[in-house]
Amino acid sequence: MKVSEHVHQLKIEFQVTEEIKRFVYIYLIFGKKGVYLIDTGVDGAEQLIREYLEQYGRSLPMIKEIFLTHAHPDHLGAAYELKKESGCKVWGSKEEQKWMEDVNLEYKERPIPNYYTLLNKSVKLDGTYVNGEFRKLEEGITLQVLATPGHSAGSTSFYFLEEQVIFVGDAIPIVGDIPIYTSFHDSMKSLRTIKNIKPVTWYCPAWGEVWSVEEGGIRIAQAETFLQKIDDTVKKVRKERIKEARIEARKEQENQREIERQLVNENTTEKGDNNIANKKIILEVCKRMNMEKFLMNPLFRRSLCANIDNI
Ligand SMILES: [Zn+2]
């Protein structure tokens, strides 16, 4: 689908498992001198990319550069094959270079089901990004690199200056979908970074259709509220749990002290349980058997003394 004069969007569908069906959007920038890609989709997506390019009278070897938003399999999957067939340059973030260049390491550190059917070939990067830098790909096509971490450590967005199109990868969570991030604070900060980029004609996410400036604004605001609500809820529940645990511990301590005090101070004529050593045994048995409620009953204590005497 054509988004703007030079930008096209391509949907790549794939199965994570038999039950989990997902998709990812990649973007192609058609220049005069070549084609530039934002992400590549999963392993095998090169076939769809080839077909799409041919529909527009272009071909796979015309791909000059690939800009990866991050290293997740649905973005990196076809990078190796595309590079092999076109000889293009591949760029990624410094933070995720080690995953892009060693997919086994990514799997080890971030295992997901059927990982190797989505991504099985590492790709050597031609270089990494510098936050804020401008990449002039050819006349009329300049991308500004924007570090937008949070979804992953090195998530990167790209602002296509001449057409005011911003490619955001997975940096804007979709309300109702699984929120995936490694840092809440970075995610929130990145949403602000994206929000501050102006002017924008089209927001181009990997997780959704292209959004107009109005819809993009709403989506970002929804994402902020969504992430903030998760964080607030986690903090609230955690605080409640700590408070409950403290109260429980205090109660437990008080009960314990009370039991010990009563036990030691009680003047009993019962034989056996007036002995301090026996009292301690009785107390401990009660604790372990969950029978504290019987502790003050002399008949019960006598029973336990019978056990002690029997030893
Ligand atoms: Zn991702």
Residues whose N, C-alpha, C, O or C-beta is under 5 A from the ligand:
A	BS01	ZN	H72 D170
